[in-house]
Amino acid sequence: MGCSRRAFSKQLTNNWLRSLGVTATTGEAKEYHGQLQSVLDFFNNGTSQKLKAIDWEGHKERIHTAGIVEKVHNKYDNFMKTSYSVEAAVGRIGHSTDQLQSLDVAMQYNFMLYFVHYSGHLDQLEVMRNIGDLN
């Protein structure tokens, strides 16, 4: 392959960050992109410490809920076995599916519906406050 696994991983990360940077068009998006880049730089510079192994037996002694530590341990092990396709995630950046667009329309409609209802109540409260004591 010609390059080490770490170098290849760093190259993939840099390509992903460049793809994200291109889609960051607003000031807020650019700020978040910069923060993400800083976090990744910090953890990828090789000086970060490895996490200590989880003391599952110690947790079993301290947590008295039956079976909870075993469940978390199993879920943790299964999660650590999974791998994710970075290319698929990068390919979705900046693109919106029809399903997401219809969800966005429904969310905006519901927001406006509830906002109009809420503002009506606020108007009523303001009128009551301005009237003063009815007695």
N, C-alpha and C positions, 0 to 999 in steps of 0.2 A: 504494500500500500504506500510505502514511502514516508509516512509520518506516524508518529506515536498516537496512541488512543487519546491521550490528553490533548495533544495538539489538534487532532481531528475534532474533538469535542469543543475546543475553544473556537475553532474555525466555524463550526455549526452555530455556536452561540453568537459569534460576531455577525454572521450572515443574518441570523434571526433578528438581532438588534438593529441592523441596517434596514431590514424590511419593516420593522416597527417604526423606525425613525422616519421612513418615507411616508408612512400613513399618519404620523403625528402632525396635524396641520394647525391645531389651535395651540394657544399658549399653555393651556392646562395639560394637553396631551404631551407637549414637548417637555414640560416640567416632569410629568410622570415617567416619560421615557428616560430622562436624565437620571431620575432617582433609581429606576430599574437598572440602568447601566452601572451606576455607582455600586449598588448592592451586588450585582453579578461580578464586577471587578474586584470587590472586597473578598468575596468567597472563592473566586477563581485565581487569586494571586498566589496560591500555594502556601501562604503563611497562616491560614485559618486553622484552628485546632479541630481535630477529629472529635466527634461526640463520643462520650463514654458509653459503654455497653449498658443497656437498660437492666436494672436489677429487678427482674420479675419476681424472684423469691422474696426479696425485701418488701415489694409491694403487696405480695400475698399475705405477709405477716402483719402489715399495717392496715390493709383494707379488709374490712370484715364482711362485706357483701359477698355472698357465696357465688363463685364462678365468674365474677366480673373481671378479674385480672386475666383469667384464661381466655375470655372472650376478646378482650382488648389485645392480648398477645397474639391470638390467631388472626385478628383483623390487621394488626401491624405486620405480621409475617406475610400475609396475603398482599397487602399494599406494597411492601418492599419487593415482592416478586414481579409486580406489574411494570411494564415499560410503555412509554408513550411515543407516538410518532410526532416528532417535532415538525416534519415537513407538512403534515396535514394541518397542524395548528397554524403554522405560518401561512399556509395557503388560504386559510379562512380570514386572515387579517384584512380589514378594509372591505370585506364583502358581506352582504346581508342576504340571507335566504328569504324566500317568499314567506315562510312560516314566521321568521323573526319580524319581518315587516308587518304582517297581519297582527302579530302580538303587540307590536309597537302602536299600531293604530288603535287596538282595543284598549291598551293602557292609557293612551292619551284621551280617548273618549271617556273612559271611566274617571280619569282625573278631573276632566272638565265637569262631568256630571256631578261628582261629589263636591268639587270646588264651588260650583254655582249654588248647590244646596247649603254648603257651609257658609258662604258669604251672605246668603239670605238670613241665616240665623244670626250672623254678626250684625247685620243691619237692624234686625229686630232688637237685639240686645242694646245697640246704640240708641235706638229710639226710646226704649224703656229707660235707659240711663238718663237721657236728656229730658224726659217728662218729669222725672223726679218722683217724690213721694205721692202716691195716688190717694192716700188717706187725707 
